[in-house]
Amino acid sequence: MIDPSQLGKLHQASVLVVGDVMLDRYFTGDTLRISPEAPVPVVRVSNTENRAGGAANVARNIAHLDGRTTLLGLTGKDTDGELLQKLLVTERVTSELIALDNARTISKTRIISRQQQMIRLDMEDVFAPVQARILTDRFKALVFAFDTVIISDYAKGSLAYVQEIIQSACSAGKTVLVDPKSSDFTRYRGASVITPNLTEFRAAGGVDDSE
């Protein structure tokens, strides 16, 4: 349980979030007919919303709790990457996003009608190790300025050298929290706290009836 007395100190927190960033896009509207071209509903889009997603959403949540946070991640040099940068400014998140040539910003587009998600379109490529190396080297230059590191892993390639990132943070005396994706938890050895959800926990450790 969170100690309520600690909530008032959140503005003192200095957090570096590193991991897989993405742009979440939502198209919403009503559905009144079936398409004559195929047996699918036609959504008449009335609203479009863009949000910081993945590791960017983690940083956004910290900022909303009045914590001071900086986000480190990889994007492409494209419109979605520029839009994500602008969203971070409005969310009071300091951006250390690295825009890469020959890469595209990860985005997820959801089509929603009558409170139901009808389809999700994922535009993504896994970042190459040489691109992850750029992020890792930048992390080592930044980590000393923060109290806490949060690693947000969505298995998109940004954290190919996550063990090196963790060891670097630990050597600098930082608290390291990991939101995992890999079922091999040895990948996160050395972290202070690891926070798998139930599905991720079972993927790593198997199913057991005993608490």
N, C-alpha and C positions, 0 to 999 in steps of 0.2 A: 504494500500500500504506500502511496506517495505521501510524504510528510507535508501537510498544507503549508507549514512555515517555509518550506523550500520554494514554493511557487513565487513568492515575492522576490526571490533572488534570481529569477530567470533572466532578468535584464542584464545580469552580470556575466551570464554565460557567453563564452566565445567558442564557437563550434565551426569546425571545418567539415563540410559534407563532401564526400568524394564517391563517385560511382556513375552508374548509367543514367543519363538524363534523357528526357523525352518530352515531346509536346503532345498533350492530350487535347483532342478537338471533338466537340459535340455538335451534331446537327439534330435539331428537334423540330417536330411538326406533326400535323394530323395526317391520318390515313383514311381516305374515303373511297378508294377504288382499287381494283386490281389492274396491273399494266396489261395492255393489249399485246405487248411484245413478248411477255413471258408471265408465268403464273406467280407473280410476286406483287406485294403491295406497293403502291405509289405513295411516297412520303412527300408532302408539300412542305418544304423546309421553311420555318418561320423564324428560327433563331439559331445563331451559331455562337458557340462559346469556346474560347481557347484557355487552357490551363497548363501550368507547369506540372510535369508528370515525372514519375520515377524518382530518382535522387533529388530532382528539382522540387518535387512535392514535399519531400522530407525537409529541405531547407526552408521552403515556404511555411510549413507548419511551425518550425522553430521560430521564424520571424514573427509569426502571429502570436506566439507566446512571449514576445518581447525579448527573445534571445538574439544576440548578435551572431549572424551566420554568414559564411562564405561558401559558395558552391563551386566545386571543381569537377569538370566533366568534359566530354568530347561531343562536338557537333560537326555538321558540315558547313561549308560556306554557302548557305542557301537561305531562302526566304523563311523557312521554318526555324532555322537557327537564329536569325535576326529577330523573329517574333518572340522566341523564347527569351532572348536577352532583354527585350522590352518588358516582357511580363515580370521578369525578376526585379527590374527597377521598381515597378509598381508594388511589388510584394516586399520591398525593402531587404532584398537579398543581394549581397555583394557577389558579383559574377567573376569567376575565373574560368569561364568556359573557353575551351580551345577549339577554334574553328579550323577544320582541316580541309585541305584540297582532296579531291577524289574520295569524298565521303559524303554521306547525307545524314541530316538530323533525324533521329528516330522519332516517328510520330504514330499515334494511334487515333483513328477517327471512328467515332461511334455514331450510328444512326439510331435515333430514339423516337418512338411514336407511342402516345398513350401510355407513358411510363414504362414502356418495354423497349429493351435494347434489341434491335432487329439484326444488326450485323456490326462487326468491327473490322476495320481495314487497317492493317499494320504495314507501315512503310519503314523497313529497317534492313540494315546489313550489319553483320558482326564486325566490330572493329578488329583490325589486324594487330598482332603483337607489336609491330614497329610503331603503330599509333598509340597503343597502350603504354609504350615506353615513354613517349612524350608526356603523357599524363603523370606517370610515376615520377619522372624527374622533376616535374613541376611541383608535385606534392612534397617532395623532399625539401624544396626551397621554401614552401609555405608553412609547413607543419609547426615550426617553432613559435609562430605568432598566435597559436590557439591552445586552449585548455583541453578540448575534447575533439575527437575525430569520430565521425559516423561514416561507416562504409555501407553504401546501399548498392547491393549486387542484384542485377537483373539478367545476368549471363549474356550480356551484349558485347563482351570483349574488352570494355574499358579497364576492367580489373584483372587483366591477365597476370599482372605481377602483384596480386593482392598480398601475398605473404611478405614480399619486400616492403610494401606500404605499411603493413602492420608492424614489422620489425623496426622500421624507421620511426614510426610513431612511438613505439614502446621505448626505444633508445632515447627519445626526446622527453620521456616521462609523461606522455599523454595518455589519458583514458581513451580506450578504443571500443566503440560499440559497432556490432556488425548485424545488418539485416541480410541473411544469407539467401543464396539461390542454389548453390551447389549442394548435392547430397553428400559430398566428401567434406566433412567438417574439419579435417586436418588442414584444409586449405586456409582456414581462419585461425590456426594455432597462434596463441599469444594474445588474442583479443581479450579485453576485460569482460565483455558481455556479448553473448550471441543471442539473437531473438528470432528463432524460427517460428513460423506458425505451425499448426498441428500437422498439416500435410507435409511441410518441409521436414519437421521433426521425424515423422514416420518414414519418409524417404531416406533419411540418414541413418536412423536407428532401428527401423522395423516396427511392427505393431506388437504391443505387449498389453495384456489385460491388467497388469499390476501397476499401480501408481509408483 
